[in-house]
Amino acid sequence: MAHIIYVGHPAENTIPGLAACISGFFGSAAFKTANPEWSYRMACYEANSALKPTNFCSLVGTNIGPVLLIRPIRNDDYEEIQRRLGGRTPVSLHDAYDSDSFELAWIDVKQAHDNGEPLFPANVITALLLMNKLDAERRWSGHNDKGYMWADDLPNGRGFDEKFTQYLGQVINLLFQSGLIINKISKGKKKWALNPEKRRQIYNILRKRSFQEFDTDLAGKLSRGAGRYSVRELDCLGDFLDREQTD
């Protein structure tokens, strides 16, 4: 499987020769032999160590991969890139001045990628997968049964890996208490749906893969407990374009 690493680096007048070192490192026969599945993209900072987050994140978003940013970089730009991409791929900041120091940075980034980082709490992944599934199935409540899903069907299909079934009970309770999902009783059993009054908040959560802005208390509760899994478990979310925009 092909992978891309995205490297942001200072301008030539900040660290002379660094860009050539980076190109030479990735272009070397030794690197290509050891890492035939890897390629790279480079982005040079502006003279004031600025890297436009919108442009850079758009570049990374075309084919998501780990991000290696070399100091110095404007702190605001780094934090914005971390905010936009840190929930999807490793974003790290390193010192590098020559081929040897850059190789150490590469080793750290590759190891993080190989470890499946970033790692998310199991309950957070379960909650996101559940909400994504209910949205994909158009389960936004309503006046008839078609707007709801039987509890027994929640862990089945639509990208919901069976290993997360063990976390589902607690997650359902937390999402229900927060008002993100609602239920109804049919034939003596519960059926579940997303709360249409929270549509904007739900899409924001799915886009950012985080509950922090919606409710810090809920985010804290979902983060507790054993089990952490790779962010790649959320690949089915993609960039999460609101489905109401695609209808």
N, C-alpha and C positions, 0 to 999 in steps of 0.2 A: 504494500500500500504506500502510495506517494505521500510525503509530508513536506511542508514548507515552514521554514523559520523566518520570521520577520525581524530584521535588525535595524534599529534606529541608532544613528551615530552622529557625533559632533562634526561640524564643518572642518575643512582642512586646516584653517588657520587656528583652530582650537587645539586639535591633536594632530599635528602633521603626520601624514603617512598612514593613519589608521584605516582609512577607507581601502587603501591598496592592500593592507595587511588582511583585512576581512575578505576581500575578493580573492586574494591569494590563498587564504586558508581553505575557503570552500571550493576553490578551483583546483586544489592540489590533487595529485593522483592518490595520495595516502587517504585523504578525506573521501574521495569518490569510491575508493575500494572498500573502505570500512563502512560507508553510509550511502550505498547506492540508491536508497529510496528517498533521500533528502535533497531538497533544493533550497534556495534562499532568495529573499527579496531585501533590498536595502533602501533606507530612507534617510536622507541627510537633514540634520537640523538647520534652521536658519542661523544667521550670524549671532543672534541673541540667545542661542540654545533653545529656541522654540521649535516645537513640532506640532503642526496643526492636527488636533485630535480627530476632527471630522474626516479629513482626507486620509489620515493614517488608518483609522478604524475602518473606513470604507475599503481600503486596500486589503486589510487583513480579512474583512468579512467576505471577500470574494472566494476565499478558500482558507478557512480558519486554521490557524497553526500557532505555535508558541511565539511569544514576543520577547525579544532581548533588547533592552534599551541601555545605552551606554552613557554614563555620566560624563559631563554635566548636561542636564536637561531641565527645562523650566519645571518647577515642582507642580504648578497648576496643570500643565499639559500631561505630566506623568499621572497625576491623580485622576484626571478625566479619562485617560486611556485605560487605566486600571478599573475605573468605574464601569466603563462601557464593555471592556473585554474580559475583565478578571473573573467573571462568572462563567466563561466559556473555554478559556485556555490559559496556561501559565503566562503571566506578565511579570517580568523580573527586571531589576535594575542592577547594573554591574559597573565596576571599574575595569577599563581595558585600555592599554596603551600600545601594545605590540602583539605579535602573533601568539606568544606564550600566554599572556594574560587573557587574550581573547579565547584561546582554546579552553582555559579553565571556566570561563563564562559559558561557553557552548556546552561543556560537560554538565554543568549544573542545570542548564535549561533542558537538555535532552533527557536527563534523569527525571526531572519533574514531569516531562511529557510521558516518558515510559512508565512512570508510576501512576499515570491517569489523573494527575492533578489538573485543576483544583479538585479537592475532595469535598463532597457535600454530605451533611447529615442525612441519614436514611429517611427520616420523617419529612425533610424538606423535599427530597427527590420524589418520595411517594405522593406528597401533596401536589407537586407540580405535574406529575404524570396523571394524577386523577383529574385535576382541573382541565388539563389539556385534552384528556379523553372525553370528558363531558362536553367540552366545547366542540370537539371534532364531531361528536354525535348529535350536536344541536340540542343538548339537554339543558334548556334554560327555563324550566318550569312551564307555566302557562295553565290553561284551563282544561287540558286533557292529559291522558296518561302518556302520550307520545313525548311530552316534554320532560319526562322523568326516566330514570334507569333503575331497574331492580338492584338491590344491594348485592345479590349473588353474581350479577353481571359486571360489577365494577372492576374486578381484577382480571377480566378476560379480554384479551386482544387489545388492539389499538395502541401498541407500543408499551403496554403495561406488563413489565416482566414479573413473572410469578414470585420471584424472590422477595418482592416488596409487599406481597399479600400479608405477611406477618405484621407489618406496620400499619395496615389500613384502618383497623378499628380505632386506634388512638388518633390517627390523622383525621378521620371523618368527624370524630367528636370535636376536635379543635377547630376545624373549618366550619362546622355547624355553629359552634359557640361564637365564632367571629362573624357570622352572617354571610360567609362566602358561599355556602351551600345550604339548601333547604330540603325538606322532605315532605312526603305525604304518605298516608297509610292506604294501601290497596290490598284487598283480600287478606287483611290481617298482617301484611308485611310492609316494610318500608321501601319506598322508592326515593331516589335522590336526584337533585338537579342543581345547577349553578343558579345563584340569585341574580336575576336580571337587573335589580336595583344596584348591584355592585359590578356591573359589566365593565365600566371604565377601570375600576381598581383591579379587577381580575386580569384584564388584558395587560395592564401595567406590570402586575406581578409576573405574568408569564413572559413578557418581553425581557424584564430585568432579572428573572430567575431569583427573585428575592421578595420576602415579605416585610422587609425592614421598613420601607416607607409606608406601607399600609397599616401595620400594627407592630410596634417593637416588642410588645408582650407576646403576641402570637409567634413572631420570629424567634424569640428566645425559647419558647416552649417547644417549637418544632426542632430546634437545634439540640435539644437535650436527648439523652438516651444513647445506647450503644449502636454502633454501625455507621460507617462512612463509606461512600461509594464515589467512583469517578464521575466527573461531570459529563462524561460521554454517555452515561445512562440517559441524559437529556437530549441526545442528538435528534430525537424525533420532534423536538420543539422547533428546531431550525432557528431562523431569525424571528419567528412568530409574527407573521403579518396578520393583523386582526381579520378574522374570517368574515366579519360583517363587511369588510372592504372588498372581499373577493366574490361575494354573492351577486 
